[in-house]
Amino acid sequence: MSVAGRAAPRRTVSGDQDHNAGGEFFAGLAARKAAARLLAAVIDARTPLDGLTDHENGHPQYKALDLRDRGLVRAILVTALRYRMTIAGLLARRLEKPLPPNATALSHILHVAAAQILFLDIPDSAAVDLAVTHAKSDPRTQRFSGLVNGVLRTLARAKESELPAALAAADEAPKWFSDRLKAAYGAEKARQILASHRHEAPVDFSVKADPELWAEKLGGIVLPTGTVRVEKLAGAVTELPGFAEGAWWVQDAAASLPARLFGDVSGLRVADLCAAPGGKTAQLILAGAKVTALDTSKNRLARLTRNLARLGLSAEIVQADLLKYEPAELFDGVLLDAPCSSTGTVRRHPDVPWTKTAADVEKLADLQRRLLARAVMLVRPGGRIVFSNCSLDPREGEELCRAFLVDNPGVTTDPVRPGEFACLDPFLISDGALRTTPADMVLDAPAISGLDGFYAARMRRVG
């Protein structure tokens, strides 16, 4: 994808069929209709994209497509969301007046087509004609088919000259999200984070041993944290070398950091309190801990069980509500990777800023406080608590932990010291907690740079 100020390379996608401009039937129309419908679900109903595009339980229009067209729909949607504000700006320049608030169906048709014209390797004529046909087929948009045709054709003609400046000017995020980033990180760091969201995240692997060997086998590099990173997979994860024998698991480099904050856990009883899908559980087991993996979801725990079985690892697995969980014996340490707004994962999930709100952040922060209070009660006096989540928002991280420590005198901060884990030093903040963002770990190219946004703090129970 692009960086701000430069035109993005057009992405090649599969799934589109031959385009016959002279016939009544346009191959690929069903895929465009599905893309517009799912975009509406994301933007208007704040429905997460992963659920809509799940092959078994996804939206009916999506499941009705063959696998190639499903791939096309997902490519269109991810692109339309990554570049939503750039697309909106370029479309607005071609409209004599803004679309009325109730013209959402028309807006989604235009965004789906513009994503193809500007960023995907699909003929402009196909994108335009399919959008016009789509507009004509929907009673809500029939009378706007001429507008669709005119706007998109002028967009196609002007994209080379106008796209670079449009990219440079756009934040690619709703105002609530960009405002909170700027307040937390400053204008420049926020700009870097938002620019990183235009790039698809690379694929990271936590390996049991010998990361250099697996970097060579997987065609990747070894990060300073020891994670193996591959820019893009050539095929399915299950077909990669090392999958069947359980040599590694997929886990973003940032997600691998919180479990390390325990230090030496050999022989200690450690609970992973929101454990599924099991990456941190696996880390703790490999480090020598006796692990209890707890989660509320039966389905998520089934996935964790399968993952551990593939890796040849075992843990005590408990399905329970953490707020009600009563272990027979207190633990030496607990890891709470808490449910959060997931704003640190926008590179992987570009729908997040559009499906969450500032109110959601507040609600989730309140849940996290309650979960953390309960987690503390599960660890013995003197034991460690590691709290983490994949949010970029300090309300769910720095601010939450500061307030929690003030309100809970039986818990004290246990800051990570510089040099304690050399690979973590670049991510330490002033109070000894850990903070990563997608703008960190800048490597040779944007496609292999960055981390998920993560926060992790270490504490001890003292009473």
C-alpha positions in Angstrom: 0.0 0.0 0.0 1.0 3.6 0.2 2.6 6.0 2.5 1.1 9.5 2.9 2.0 11.7 0.0 2.7 8.9 -2.5 0.3 7.1 -4.7 -0.3 3.6 -3.7 0.6 0.7 -5.9 -2.4 -1.0 -7.3 -3.1 -4.3 -5.6 -3.7 -7.4 -7.7 -6.7 -9.3 -6.7 -8.3 -12.5 -7.8 -12.0 -13.2 -8.2 -13.1 -10.8 -10.8 -14.5 -12.4 -14.0 -14.6 -11.2 -17.5 -16.4 -7.9 -18.0 -19.0 -7.7 -20.8 -20.1 -4.1 -21.1 -22.5 -4.9 -23.9 -24.6 -7.5 -22.1 -27.5 -7.3 -19.6 -25.6 -9.4 -17.1 -22.4 -8.1 -15.6 -20.2 -10.9 -14.2 -19.0 -9.8 -10.8 -22.0 -7.8 -10.0 -23.0 -10.1 -7.1 -19.6 -9.5 -5.6 -19.9 -5.7 -5.8 -23.4 -5.9 -4.3 -22.1 -8.0 -1.5 -19.2 -5.6 -0.9 -21.5 -2.6 -0.7 -23.9 -4.5 1.6 -21.0 -5.5 4.0 -19.6 -2.0 3.9 -22.9 -0.7 5.0 -22.9 -3.2 7.9 -19.5 -2.0 9.0 -20.1 1.7 8.7 -23.8 2.0 9.5 -24.3 -0.8 11.9 -20.7 -1.1 13.3 -20.6 -4.8 12.6 -17.0 -6.3 12.7 -15.7 -7.3 9.3 -14.3 -10.6 10.4 -17.7 -11.9 11.4 -19.3 -10.7 8.2 -16.6 -12.5 6.1 -16.5 -15.7 8.1 -16.8 -18.6 5.7 -19.1 -20.6 8.0 -21.1 -18.0 9.9 -20.7 -14.8 7.8 -23.2 -12.7 6.0 -25.5 -14.7 3.6 -24.6 -12.5 0.6 -20.9 -13.2 1.2 -21.4 -17.0 1.8 -23.4 -17.2 -1.5 -20.2 -16.3 -3.5 -17.5 -18.7 -4.6 -14.1 -18.5 -2.9 -12.6 -16.4 -5.6 -15.3 -13.8 -5.4 -15.1 -13.9 -1.6 -11.5 -13.0 -1.9 -12.4 -10.1 -4.2 -15.0 -8.8 -1.8 -12.7 -8.9 1.2 -10.0 -7.1 -0.8 -12.4 -4.4 -1.8 -13.7 -3.9 1.8 -10.2 -3.9 3.4 -9.1 -1.3 0.8 -12.2 0.8 1.1 -11.7 0.9 4.9 -8.0 1.6 4.9 -8.4 4.5 2.5 -11.9 5.6 3.5 -11.1 9.3 4.1 -8.9 9.6 0.9 -11.8 8.1 -1.1 -14.3 10.3 0.6 -12.3 13.4 -0.2 -11.9 12.6 -3.9 -15.5 11.7 -4.3 -16.6 14.9 -2.5 -14.6 17.0 -5.0 -16.8 15.6 -7.8 -20.2 16.2 -6.1 -21.9 19.6 -6.5 -23.2 19.2 -3.0 -22.7 16.6 -0.2 -24.9 13.5 -0.4 -27.9 13.7 1.9 -27.6 11.8 5.2 -30.1 9.2 4.0 -28.1 8.4 0.8 -26.0 5.8 2.5 -26.6 3.1 -0.1 -25.4 5.4 -2.8 -22.3 6.3 -0.8 -21.4 2.7 -0.3 -21.7 2.0 -4.0 -19.4 4.9 -4.8 -16.8 3.8 -2.2 -16.8 0.2 -3.4 -16.1 1.4 -7.0 -13.6 4.1 -6.0 -11.6 1.6 -4.0 -11.2 -0.5 -7.2 -10.4 2.4 -9.4 -7.8 4.0 -7.1 -6.1 1.0 -5.5 -7.0 -2.4 -7.0 -5.8 -3.9 -10.2 -9.3 -3.9 -11.8 -10.1 -2.2 -15.1 -11.6 1.2 -14.5 -14.4 0.5 -17.0 -15.4 -2.6 -15.2 -15.6 -0.8 -11.8 -17.6 2.0 -13.3 -20.0 0.0 -15.3 -20.7 -2.5 -12.5 -21.3 0.4 -10.1 -23.8 2.0 -12.6 -25.6 -1.3 -13.0 -25.7 -1.8 -9.3 -27.2 1.7 -8.8 -29.9 1.0 -11.4 -30.8 -2.3 -9.8 -31.5 -0.7 -6.4 -34.7 1.3 -6.0 -33.0 3.6 -3.5 -30.3 4.5 -6.0 -31.9 4.2 -9.5 -32.3 7.9 -10.1 -28.6 8.5 -9.2 -27.1 6.1 -11.8 -26.1 9.0 -14.0 -24.4 10.7 -11.1 -22.5 7.4 -10.3 -21.4 7.2 -13.9 -20.2 10.8 -14.1 -18.5 10.9 -10.7 -16.6 7.6 -11.2 -15.5 8.3 -14.8 -14.0 11.7 -13.8 -12.4 10.0 -10.8 -10.8 7.5 -13.1 -9.4 10.2 -15.4 -8.0 12.3 -12.5 -6.6 9.7 -10.2 -3.0 9.9 -11.3 -2.9 13.6 -10.8 -5.0 13.9 -7.7 -4.3 10.8 -5.6 -0.9 11.7 -4.1 -2.1 15.0 -2.7 -5.3 13.4 -1.4 -3.3 10.7 0.4 -1.1 13.3 2.0 -4.1 15.3 3.3 -6.1 12.4 4.7 -6.0 10.9 8.2 -7.9 7.7 7.1 -9.8 7.6 10.4 -13.0 9.0 11.9 -12.5 12.1 13.9 -13.0 10.5 17.3 -10.1 8.1 16.7 -7.6 10.6 15.2 -8.4 13.1 17.9 -7.6 10.5 20.7 -4.4 9.5 19.0 -3.2 13.1 18.7 -4.1 13.8 22.3 -2.2 10.7 23.5 0.9 10.7 21.2 1.1 14.2 19.7 0.4 15.2 16.1 3.5 13.7 14.5 3.4 10.3 16.2 -0.3 10.1 15.5 0.3 10.9 11.9 2.9 8.1 11.7 0.5 5.6 13.3 -2.3 6.5 11.0 0.0 6.2 8.0 1.1 2.8 9.1 -2.6 1.7 9.1 -2.6 2.0 5.3 -0.2 -1.0 5.2 -1.3 -4.6 5.6 0.5 -6.1 8.6 3.2 -8.6 8.0 2.9 -12.1 9.5 4.8 -12.9 12.7 5.7 -16.3 14.1 6.7 -17.2 17.6 9.1 -20.2 17.3 9.9 -22.8 19.9 13.6 -22.7 19.1 16.2 -21.5 16.5 14.5 -18.5 15.0 17.3 -18.1 12.4 16.5 -21.5 11.0 12.8 -20.8 10.8 13.4 -17.4 9.2 15.3 -19.1 6.4 12.6 -21.8 6.0 9.7 -19.4 6.0 11.4 -16.8 3.9 11.5 -14.1 6.6 13.7 -12.2 9.0 14.4 -12.4 12.7 13.2 -9.3 14.6 15.2 -7.9 17.6 12.5 -9.5 19.8 13.3 -12.9 18.4 10.0 -13.1 16.5 10.3 -14.4 12.9 8.6 -12.0 10.4 7.4 -12.7 6.9 6.1 -9.9 4.7 3.4 -11.9 3.0 2.5 -15.6 3.0 2.6 -17.4 -0.3 -0.1 -19.9 0.7 -2.2 -21.1 3.6 -0.6 -21.2 7.1 -1.4 -24.8 7.4 0.8 -25.6 4.4 3.9 -23.9 5.7 6.9 -25.9 6.8 6.8 -26.4 10.6 3.1 -26.2 11.0 2.3 -29.9 11.2 5.2 -30.6 13.6 4.2 -27.6 15.8 7.5 -25.7 15.5 5.8 -22.3 15.7 2.5 -20.4 16.0 1.4 -17.1 14.4 1.6 -14.3 17.0 2.3 -10.6 16.4 5.7 -9.5 17.8 4.0 -7.1 20.2 1.6 -9.8 21.5 4.6 -11.9 22.4 6.0 -9.3 24.8 3.7 -9.3 27.9 4.3 -12.9 28.8 8.1 -12.2 29.0 7.6 -9.7 31.8 7.2 -12.5 34.3 10.9 -13.3 33.9 11.9 -16.8 35.1 8.7 -18.8 35.7 10.3 -22.2 35.9 8.1 -24.4 38.1 5.7 -21.5 39.0 1.9 -21.8 38.8 0.8 -19.1 36.3 -2.8 -18.4 35.2 -3.5 -17.0 31.7 -6.9 -15.4 32.5 -8.2 -14.6 29.0 -6.2 -17.3 27.3 -7.6 -18.1 23.9 -6.3 -18.6 21.3 -3.3 -19.6 23.3 -0.2 -17.8 22.1 0.7 -16.4 25.5 -0.2 -19.7 27.1 2.2 -21.5 24.9 5.0 -19.0 25.7 4.5 -19.5 29.5 4.5 -23.3 29.1 7.7 -23.2 27.1 9.2 -21.0 29.7 8.6 -23.7 32.3 5.5 -22.6 34.0 2.6 -24.8 35.2 -0.2 -23.0 33.3 -3.9 -22.7 33.9 -5.6 -21.3 30.8 -8.9 -19.7 31.5 -11.5 -18.3 29.1 -15.2 -17.7 29.2 -15.9 -19.1 25.7 -16.2 -22.8 25.0 -15.5 -22.3 21.3 -12.4 -20.2 21.9 -11.1 -22.8 24.4 -11.7 -25.5 21.8 -9.4 -23.5 19.5 -6.9 -23.1 22.2 -6.9 -26.8 22.9 -6.3 -27.6 19.2 -3.5 -25.1 19.1 -1.8 -26.5 22.1 -2.2 -30.1 20.8 -0.5 -29.1 17.5 2.3 -27.6 19.5 2.7 -30.6 21.7 2.0 -28.6 24.9 -0.4 -29.1 27.7 -2.1 -26.9 30.3 -5.0 -27.0 32.7 -7.9 -25.6 30.7 -10.8 -24.0 32.6 -14.0 -22.5 31.1 -15.2 -19.9 33.6 -16.2 -16.3 34.0 -13.1 -14.6 35.5 -15.3 -12.4 37.7 -16.7 -15.5 39.4 -13.7 -17.9 39.2 -12.5 -19.4 42.5 -9.3 -21.4 42.1 -8.5 -24.1 44.7 -5.1 -22.4 45.3 -3.7 -18.9 44.6 -1.3 -18.6 41.7 2.3 -17.4 41.7 1.5 -15.1 38.8 -1.4 -14.1 36.6 -1.5 -12.7 33.1 -4.6 -10.7 32.2 -4.6 -9.8 28.5 -7.9 -8.1 28.8 -10.7 -7.6 26.3 -10.3 -4.1 24.8 -11.1 -1.8 21.9 -8.5 -3.5 19.7 -7.4 -0.2 18.3 -3.8 -1.4 18.2 -4.7 -3.9 15.5 -6.1 -1.6 12.8 -3.4 -2.8 10.3 -5.1 -6.2 10.5 -8.6 -5.0 11.2 -9.2 -1.7 9.4 -12.8 -1.8 10.4 -12.0 -1.2 14.1 -12.0 2.7 14.0 -15.4 2.5 12.3 -17.0 -0.1 14.5 -15.9 1.3 17.8 -16.6 4.7 19.5 -15.1 6.7 22.3 -18.0 5.4 24.4 -16.9 1.9 23.7 -13.4 2.7 25.0 -14.9 4.0 28.3 -17.1 0.9 28.7 -14.2 -1.5 28.0 -11.9 0.4 30.4 -14.5 -0.1 33.1 -14.6 -3.8 32.4 -10.8 -4.0 32.4 -10.7 -2.4 35.9 -13.1 -5.0 37.2 -11.2 -7.8 35.6 -7.9 -6.5 37.0 -9.3 -6.2 40.5 -10.4 -9.8 40.3 -7.1 -11.0 38.8 -5.2 -9.5 41.7 -7.2 -11.6 44.1 -6.1 -14.8 42.3 -2.4 -14.3 42.9 -0.6 -15.0 46.2 0.9 -12.1 48.2 4.3 -11.3 46.5 3.1 -12.8 43.2 3.2 -10.9 39.9 0.4 -9.6 37.8 0.9 -8.7 34.2 -1.9 -6.6 32.7 -2.0 -6.1 28.9 -4.2 -5.3 26.0 -4.0 -4.4 22.3 -5.4 -0.9 22.6 -3.6 2.3 21.6 -5.8 4.3 24.0 -4.3 5.4 27.3 -7.7 5.2 28.8 -7.3 1.4 28.6 -3.7 1.4 29.5 -1.6 4.1 31.2 -4.5 6.0 32.7 -6.2 2.8 33.9 -3.2 1.4 35.6 -2.3 4.7 37.4 -5.8 5.0 38.7 -6.0 1.3 39.7 -2.8 1.6 41.8 -4.1 4.6 43.6 -7.3 2.9 44.4 -5.7 -0.5 45.4 -3.0 -0.1 48.1 -2.6 -3.8 48.2 -1.0 -3.7 44.8 2.2 -2.0 43.8 3.9 -1.3 40.5 6.7 -3.6 39.5 8.4 -1.6 36.8 10.5 -3.2 34.1 14.0 -1.9 34.4 16.1 -0.8 31.4 18.3 -3.7 30.5 16.2 -6.3 32.2 15.0 -7.5 28.9 17.3 -5.8 26.3 14.9 -6.4 23.4 12.2 -4.5 25.3 14.1 -1.3 26.0 12.8 0.5 22.9 9.3 0.1 24.2 9.6 1.1 27.8 7.9 4.2 29.0 8.7 6.4 32.0 6.9 4.3 34.6 8.4 1.0 33.6 5.5 -0.2 31.6 5.5 -1.3 28.0 4.0 0.6 25.0 4.2 -0.4 21.3 2.5 1.2 18.3 2.3 0.4 14.6 4.8 3.3 14.1 7.5 1.5 16.1 10.2 -0.9 14.9 10.9 0.9 11.6 12.8 -1.5 9.3 13.8 -1.3 5.6 10.3 -1.0 4.2 6.9 -0.2 5.5 5.6 -3.7 4.6 7.9 -5.3 7.2 7.9 -2.6 9.8 5.7 -1.9 12.8 4.0 -3.7 15.6 0.5 -4.0 16.9 -0.3 -1.4 19.4 0.1 -3.0 22.9 0.2 -1.9 26.5 1.6 -4.0 29.3 2.3 -3.2 32.9 3.7 -5.4 35.7 2.5 -5.3 39.3 2.9 -7.2 42.5 0.3 -8.1 45.2 1.6 -6.9 48.5 -1.3 -7.7 50.7 
